[in-house]
Amino acid sequence: MTQVESTLERPWPPGEQPIDRLPSLLRPLRNRNYALLFTGQLSSLVGDQLYVVALPFLVLGHASVRDLGLVLMCFGLARIAAIPLGGVLADRVDRVKLMLFTDVGRAVCVVAIAAVAFLPEPSILPVMALTGVLGALEGLFLPSSYAILPDILSDDELPAGNALNTALESAAGFIGPAMAGLLIAVFSSGVALGIDAATFLISAVTLLLIRLRPRGAGAAAQDDEDPAAEQDGSSRIGFTKLLKVSRIFQLVLLITLFSNLAFDAMAEVALPVFARDHLMSGAGGFGLMLSAFGAGALVGGLLTDALFRLRRRGLVALGLGVVQGVALALVPLVGGLAGACALLAASGLTIGVLNAFYMTHLQQRVPPHLLGRAMGALMTAVFAAQPVSVLAAGLALEGMSPAPVFVIAGLLIVAGYLIALSSSEFRRL
């Protein structure tokens, strides 16, 4: 053994261990599996934004606004219907393989939709059918995409991993729409959709390269061999019992439902009307306010890891939830675009922090063999609220200004967090 080899292999003396200078937020990226997942999801999320912008232009180029509504409805209903099945499958099969299958399937669907754009007289029916399949595949994908993180990262790394994921989603929201607009302007909607399909294949390749021993799928069988699991009964608990006995899970679902009922009505209906009729800023003002919210969410996601280092973080999180609701309620009352942007940025920051904070606690507390179904229930609460929320806001705005919608949305969010405040277990998170 050479002197150099001896030096390299000798353990560090006490008190002389090398200092890890990498910020704690970035440490999960040293994990090969997480780095692969992060890269693939960045590609896929940017592609999703290409799809969101390109699809309306594709449909409206050959059909009516009513047809666009039908296409989007097919996607949304199929996604909602498939999410519970995706949660069950995430607990029954290999999560990486399930995500890989759905990524390849979505790539094929998007390629087919892009091909329709190049037909001389495209029909809306194939687009409706394909977007329905695409929505169903996304519904199968989503629960595993959230449940897989504890398979990859340790409990200590989960807060930073979820913070990075939240920041990733916000960053994709910035990059994707601008890229889509440029591609459509220079080329066509079909080209943008083709690139979207390629991003799914990039994600699929990164999933192929992941090597891990799942803690979720098949965990129930593993727990049967673990005396500690038998002693605390974790291997025997079913999902229905989890819903009945876990106060934290119940309250996270309640907050998620209230928040999305409020936010969808505000962002998709009241905010554009407010920009057009009261701020007189049109689509530009609407886009600027959404960008302010996205910027806040990006910063919030990056701050989540710091929240976990606070002593009374559960109470701080609940306080941030109340701030979120109050900020939304005040948006139409501040008297201008700058004030509205500032309040939306503050609201986005709290959402960015809280999404990662509560997601981490669920991943750490839900038994691994139930995590897929738990994530499925959470995603159902997220997406099922949207049709009800926007319909109610649309009906309400026919006879009044958008200001009451903001106030009601803010109060609904505050109510959810105040209900959670009554739980001592939730306050001690």
Phi, psi and omega in degrees: 000132180282166179298322180295315180298319180298318180295319182293324186272345183288131178297151180289136177298153178306136179082357181241017179297145180296141180278131177278106184270358179286130178305143184301329180298329185265355186296327177302336181291346175284342177283117186304314182296319179292320179300320177295314179299316180300315180297314181295319181288328174300312178300313183294320181292323174297319177299322178301321179292325174300317180296316182300322181276320187286323185300312178302320180293324177297312183292313183292342176287344184227355185212186185265173176297324177300319178295322177299317178300320179294320179297313180294325178296319178301316179296311185295316181293319179296322179295314180298318182294328185273340184301312179301320176296321177299323177294318178297314181296325180298335177266354186247334183233174178295120184295323179297315180295323178295316178296321178298314179300314182289327176296315179296317179298319179292324176300316179298316180298315183292323175299318179295319177296318178298323180296325179299326182297337183264001177286149180299316179228078184295144177262148181282337184297314176299325179294319178299315181296316182292321179291330174297315177296320179298317178296319179296318179295323177294321177298323176291328184284318193302310182301318179295325183296333177266326183285342186283340187299319176293342173289339187255319186249152174286167179301324180292331182271345185301315179304314180293322179297316178291325176297317178296321179296319178296316177297324179299315180297319179293318180296320177298327178294334175280313188287314189299308183299318179296318178297318180297315180301319180294315181297318180292321180294319183276321184245262181193170176298324180298321179293317179299320178293324177298320178292323175302315179300320180296326180294327176294322179291323175299315177299319180298320180296317179296324178293324176299329184273351181285135178232115180207165175255106187300142173260349184264289182296125181080006182293331180298320179293322179294321181296330180299334180268359184256113181302325180296322179294323179293323183294318182268357175078009184295333182283344184261343183293137177258172184293322179299318179293323177302315179299325183282324190257339184271102180295323180296316179297317179301314184288325176296319177297318180297313179298318180299315180296312180298316183296319182283327171302317181288312188290319181298317179297319181291307189286321187269339183238301187291320185295313177296324177294319178298317179296320183283312191266336186247318177275343183055035183252353175062208183295328179297315178294320177300313180297322180294320180293320176295322178295321178298318177297315180297321178296319177297318180296323178297312179297318180299317178300322180287340181269352185301319182300326178292325179299323181293346179267357178278151183288313184252053186295329179298315178293320178299317180298317178297321176297320177297324177297319177295319177301319179302311181296316180297318180299316179295319181297330184272352185308311182280000187254357186271348170088016177180170183293320182297316179295320178297318178297319180296316180292321178292325176295319178296318178297317178298321179299315181295321179295318178300318178293311190288325178302311181290324182297307183285329175298318179299316181296321177295315181298328181278333189257331180285134177306138185306324183284357177244359189295323179299315179292326177296317178293326176296317178296320179295315179294327176296318177297327179291309190269332181291336181290334190298310182299318180295317184296309184290327177295315179298317180294319179298318178293319182294323185285351177290337184238008180204172178285164181287346185305314179299330179295319176298316182296314180297319179299315180296317179295325179296318178294315179300318180300317179300316181286329177291324175298317178296328180298335181288347180266118179296325179296320180290323179294333183269007181305000000 
